[in-house]
Amino acid sequence: MLGIALLIVLLILGIRAFLALRRESAVRSEFKQSQWLDWLVLLYPLGPIVLLIGPLLLPQIVRLTVIGAFYACVLVVASRQRTALERAGTDRVKDALSATSSASLGAIVGLIYVGLAGVFAFLSQAIQSPGLGA
């Protein structure tokens, strides 16, 4: 249930970030920022989808690592763009900074979800394993 709720949240965050980034693409390209972030935010919902469908394909640790690495990479790209836009020192980048911050928010939410899923997987594995000395 939590996975489906987060899928919907990340879908909404991804679409809102994509629209905001596309709206500010002229300013971002003026300051020579890549358009990759626009397309990466559309992949936010893939994290929960892979965690929901993934048990049929990959082990849990591989899924969590790959999804966590994806969200971390998006966060790094967004923070680098935000830093470059902040250095511009003009008021024209205000909306572009806001759009980049919304992309960062989605990545942070994704990382928190991966962390919680990892803790839950670890706890469920620990509960199922036989105790020491048993």
C-alpha positions in Angstrom: 0.0 0.0 0.0 2.8 2.4 0.9 4.5 1.6 -2.4 1.4 2.5 -4.4 1.0 5.7 -2.5 4.6 6.7 -3.0 4.3 5.8 -6.7 1.5 8.4 -7.0 3.4 11.0 -5.0 6.6 10.6 -7.1 4.5 10.6 -10.3 3.0 14.0 -9.3 6.3 15.4 -8.1 8.0 14.2 -11.3 5.4 15.8 -13.6 5.4 19.0 -11.7 9.2 19.2 -11.7 9.3 18.4 -15.4 6.7 21.1 -16.3 8.6 23.7 -14.1 11.9 22.8 -15.6 10.6 22.9 -19.2 9.0 26.3 -18.4 12.5 27.6 -17.4 14.5 25.9 -20.1 15.3 29.1 -21.8 17.0 30.5 -18.7 18.7 27.3 -17.9 20.1 27.0 -21.4 21.2 30.6 -21.3 23.4 29.7 -18.4 24.5 26.5 -20.1 22.7 24.0 -17.9 22.0 20.5 -19.3 18.4 19.4 -20.1 19.0 16.0 -18.7 17.4 16.8 -15.4 14.1 17.5 -17.3 14.0 13.9 -18.5 15.4 12.3 -15.3 12.5 13.6 -13.2 10.1 11.8 -15.4 11.7 8.5 -14.2 10.9 9.1 -10.6 8.0 6.6 -10.6 10.2 3.8 -11.8 11.7 3.4 -8.4 8.5 2.3 -6.7 7.5 0.3 -9.8 10.8 -1.6 -9.7 10.4 -2.3 -5.9 6.8 -3.6 -6.5 7.5 -5.7 -9.5 11.2 -6.4 -8.9 11.0 -9.5 -6.7 10.3 -11.5 -9.7 13.5 -10.3 -11.5 16.3 -9.2 -9.1 17.4 -9.7 -5.5 16.3 -7.1 -3.0 19.8 -5.6 -2.3 20.4 -5.1 -6.1 17.1 -3.3 -6.5 17.6 -1.1 -3.6 21.1 -0.2 -4.6 20.2 0.6 -8.2 17.2 2.7 -7.3 19.1 4.5 -4.5 22.0 5.2 -7.0 19.5 6.6 -9.5 17.9 9.0 -7.0 21.3 10.0 -5.7 22.5 10.8 -9.2 19.4 13.0 -9.8 20.1 14.8 -6.6 23.7 15.4 -7.6 22.7 16.8 -11.0 20.0 19.0 -9.5 22.3 20.4 -6.8 25.0 21.1 -9.4 22.5 23.0 -11.5 21.2 24.9 -8.5 24.7 25.9 -7.6 25.5 27.1 -11.1 22.3 29.1 -11.2 22.9 30.6 -7.8 26.3 31.8 -9.0 24.6 33.6 -11.9 23.7 36.4 -9.5 20.6 37.6 -11.4 17.0 37.7 -10.6 16.1 35.9 -13.8 17.1 32.6 -12.3 14.7 32.8 -9.4 12.1 30.6 -11.1 14.7 28.2 -12.5 16.1 27.8 -9.0 12.6 27.0 -7.8 12.1 24.4 -10.5 15.5 22.8 -9.7 14.6 22.7 -6.0 11.4 20.8 -6.9 13.5 18.2 -8.8 15.7 17.9 -5.7 12.6 17.3 -3.5 11.5 14.4 -5.6 15.0 12.8 -5.4 15.1 13.3 -1.6 11.6 11.7 -1.3 12.8 8.8 -3.4 16.0 8.3 -1.3 14.0 8.4 1.9 11.6 5.7 0.4 14.6 3.5 -0.6 16.1 3.9 2.9 12.8 2.9 4.6 12.3 0.0 2.2 15.8 -1.2 3.0 15.2 -1.0 6.7 11.9 -2.8 6.3 13.5 -5.5 4.2 16.3 -5.9 6.8 13.9 -6.2 9.7 11.6 -8.7 7.9 14.7 -10.8 7.0 15.9 -10.6 10.6 12.5 -11.7 12.0 12.3 -14.6 9.6 15.8 -15.9 10.3 16.4 -18.5 13.1 17.8 -17.1 16.3 21.3 -17.7 17.5 21.8 -21.0 19.3 18.4 -22.3 18.2 
